[in-house]
Amino acid sequence: MKAVVIRTFGAPEGLEVVDLPVPAPGPGQVRVATEAIGVGGVDAVIRRATIGGLGLKEGHLLGSEVAGVVEAVGEGVDASWKGRRVWAFTGLTGGYAERAVAAVEDVLPLPEELTPAQAVTLGGSAVVAHFALERARFAPGESVLVRGAAGSIGIAAVQLAAQGGAGAVAVTTSSSERGGRLRDLGATHVLDRAGGGGPDAPEGFDVVIDVVGGPGLPGFLDRLNPNGRYLIVGVVGGQLPADFGTPLVTGFRRSLTFATLSLDTVPGPERQAVRAAQFAEAARGGLRTAVHEVLPLTEAAAAHRAMDEGTVFGRIVLVP
């Protein structure tokens, strides 16, 4: 089968299309013939090697979420899964391929009205937005800032905050065109990447959901209201400066909270329950997806170049 691996960590040119054996599903696993492969921010972070401690080596097969049809099941898996349209989470590896294996507990049937491309745009991201707002104790009437709102997590966070009754939903993004699209999804104020502009925007926010991280994060900590909560769910902008927590200490009397969120700490059944509900909501049109572009699997490097250039709105989808 065709697959895409990291031959050299760093630039997108380090990705290579290779031929690999078709994987056999192990006990408790299914094999999916992929019809859509999500290209997520975590894929770019892994490819750049900006997260340490993962123990990944050259030759790593990228990809964490796919959609397609189950064509084989492993020992202990109900045979009725065969032939079903599904979304599947493959972990840190295995998605950029014509065939992918996943644990059956990480697989969900797709509603008929949801396309494979929509599924991989929503499945790995909207659930992050849901739990980020939940962990931030977001309540109706509060002001929310979504930093890096043009990605799939940010787009979901904007919609969920607006639907949850936020008093204001501000976004940071790189252009007025993107800002207009985000307003259509529920944003009330559009800021530039540095948090400027939007003269009518709130000066402070009760909740900040940050997909970006990077050296600019401390400036956004300063934008928290008293008792404000800051949730970082990604580091697509790079690692944080060593002294990023200084605003928390200097603002001690404002009782600020900073936290990270990884879905690894959310029990699997809870993730799947939320994800299934979101798939159903998207099938009804109540939760919108943004597929930026559909590219052949063999053009994975081009997809990663677009992410590095910051030109993606939503998610790029690869197809075999």
N, C-alpha and C positions, 0 to 999 in steps of 0.2 A: 504494500500500500504506500501511497505518497504521504509524507509527513514533513513537518518543518521543525528543525532542531537549532539550538544555539551552537554554532561552530566556534564562535568567539564572542565572549561577553563584551558589551559596549554598544557600538553603533548598530543600526538596523542591518547594515551590510554583513554583519556577523551571522545572520540567519541563513540557513541553507535548506533547500528542498532535497530530501533523501528518500530512498526506498527502504522500508522496514517490514519485518514480518507482521502479518495480521495477528493481533494479540488474541489469546484465548481467554475467555472470562473465567476467573477463578471462583472458588466457593463464595456464594453470596453476591456475585457480580453478574452484570449483563454486558453484552457488547452491542454498541449502537453504530449503525451505518449512518455517518454524519451527513446532514443536509445543511446545517448552519453551524458556524463556529464563532463564538464571541471573542473579540479582541479587546481585552480589558486593560485598565491602567496597571493592574498588578502584573500583567504580562510584560509591559514596558519596564516596570521597576525591576523585575527579575532579569530581563535581558540586559539592562544597564548595570546590573549587579550593585544597585544602590542600597539593598537590604542585606546585611550580613547575617551569618548564622544559619542560613538555610542549607548549607552543605551541598549546593548544586554544582555540577561539573559540566565542562564542555561536552556537547552531545545531548544536552538536556532537551527533551521534547516539551515544547511550550503548550499552554492552553489549559483552561480550567472548566469551561462550560461549552456544551454542545447540545444540539437538538437534531433529532432524526428518528429512525425506526429501529427498534430492538430486533436484532437478527439472531442472537444466540444468548443462552442463559447458562450460568454456572451451576454447580452442585448446590442444592438447597433452595433454588429460586423457582418460583411457580412458572411453569411453562406458558401460562397465559400471557406473560409479558411479551412473548415473541409476536412480532408484527404490530406492536403498538407504537404510536407516535409519542415521543417523550422528550423532555428536557433532562439533562444529566450533568451533574457536577463531577469532574474528574480529579479534583484536588489541584496540586501544583503542577501536574504534568499530564500529558496524554491527549489534549484537546485538538491540537493542530494536526489532524490526521484524518484519513478517509474512514477509519474505524477507531472507536474509542471504547474503553471499558470503564465502568463505574460501579460502585457498590449500590445494590438495589435500593438501600435506604436513602440514597442521594439522587434518586430518579423520580420524576413526576410525569404522569400522563398529561398531554397537552389538550386543552379545549379545541374543538374543531375549528373555531373562529380565529385561533391564534396561529400565526405562521411560525415556522422555525426561526426565521430571522428576528421576529418580534420577541420570541421566547428568550433567545440568547442576549437580546438587548435589555431585557427586563430581569431575567432570573437571578443573575448574580449581583445586581445593583440595587433594585428597588427594595430588596430585603435589608440591605445595609442601611438605606435611608430610613426605613421603618424603625429598626432597632436603635439607630443613632438618635432619632427624635424621642424614642421611648426612654433611652438611657439619659437623655438630657432633661427628662421630666417636662417636656414641652406641654404647655397648656393653652387652650383657646385664649385669644386676645394678646398673647405675647408676640414680641417682635423677633424675627428670625433672619439671620444672614447666612446665605449659602455661598461659601467661597469655592470657586471652581465649578460654577453651576452648569456649564455647557457640556459636561460629561454625563454619562448615563446615571451615575449616582446622584449628581447634582440635580439633574432634570427630575428624577423621582422625588428627591427631597423637596424641591419647589412645589410640586403638585401635592405631596402629602401634607406639607405645612399649610398650604392654602386651603386644602380640603378639611384640615383640622381646625380651621378658624383662626389662623394667625392674624394678629392686628396689622402686621406688615411683613412682607417677604422680600428682602433685599438680596440681590445677587451680584457677584463680581464676574465679569466676563470681558472679552477682548474687543468687542465691536458693538456698534449700535444695532447691526442686523441681528446678531445673536441676542442682544438685549430685547429686541422686539419679539423674537421667538419665545424667549423666556417669559415675557409679559403675557403672551398668549397662553402660557401654561400655568400662570398664577402669580408671577412675580409682580410686586407693586413698585419696586425701586431698582434701578440699574446703576451699578457702580463700575468703575474701571478695575483693572486687576489689582491696583494698589489700594482700592477701597475709596477712591476719590470720585468726584462727580455726584450726580443725584442731589441737587441742592435741597430738595424737600425730603430727603431720606432721614430716618432717625439718626441721631448722633451716636446712640448706643443701642445695644441689642441684648435681649434676654438669653438668646440661644445663638451660637455660631456652630454651623456644621462645616467642617473644613476637609476638602478632598485633596488639597494642594500641599500643605506643610511648607517645607523649604525655608529659606532665610527670611521671608517676609512675614512669617507667622506672628512674631511678637507684636507687630503693629496692630494686628487684629485682636490680640488679647486686650489691648488698650481700649477696644470698642465695646467691651462688655459692660452692661449695666450692673449696679449692685445686685449681688446674688446671681449674676449671670453664669451660664454654663457653656463651656467650649468643648466640643467633641471633634477630634481629628480621626478621620476614617481612611485617610490615604496620604501618601507622600510623593505624589507624581511630580511635585516641584523640587524634590530632593530632601535631604535630611535637615533637621532643625538645627539652628545654632546652639552651641553648648550652653549659652546663658538665656535660652528662650523663656525660662520661668521667672526671670527678674520682674516682669510686670505683675505677676501674681503676688510676689512678696511686697513690692512697693505699694500695691493696691490691697494690702492685707485687710484693711478695715472695710473693704467692699465685699468681702466674703465671696470671692470668685472661685470657680471650679474648672479644672482642666482634666480631660480624660481622653484616653484612646479607646477605640472600639475595633475589635476583630471578631468576625463571625465564628472564629474557632472557639470562642468562649460561650457561644449561644448553643444550647442543646439542639441536636439535629431535628427532633420532632417539632420543636418550636419554629425553627427556620422553615421547615417544609410546610407547616400549617400556614404561616404567613405567606410563603411563596405561592402556595396553591390558591389562596384567597386573592392574591394580586394577579395571578394568571386569569382567574375568573373575572376579576374587575376589568382587566385589559381587554378580555374577549367581549365584554359588554360595552367597551368604549369609555369606561370611567377612569382608566389610567392609561395615559398615552405613552407610546414609545417613539424614539427617534433613531431611525437607522440612517446613519450618515452616508454609507456607501456599502455596496456589496462587491467584493473582489474575489477572484479565484484564490484558492489556498496557496498556489504557487507565487502569489504576489503579497505574501505576508510581510516582506520587508517594506514594501510600499505602504502598507497599512501602518507599520511602526514609524516610518518617516513622517507620515501625516500626524501621528500622535505627538512626535517630538517637535514638530513645527507648530503645534497648537491649533490646527485647523479643523479638528473634528468636533462636530456637534452631535452628541449622542454616542453612538457606537458603530464602529466598522465591523462588518460581518464577512467572514470568509466562507466560501462554498467549495467543496471538492470538485 
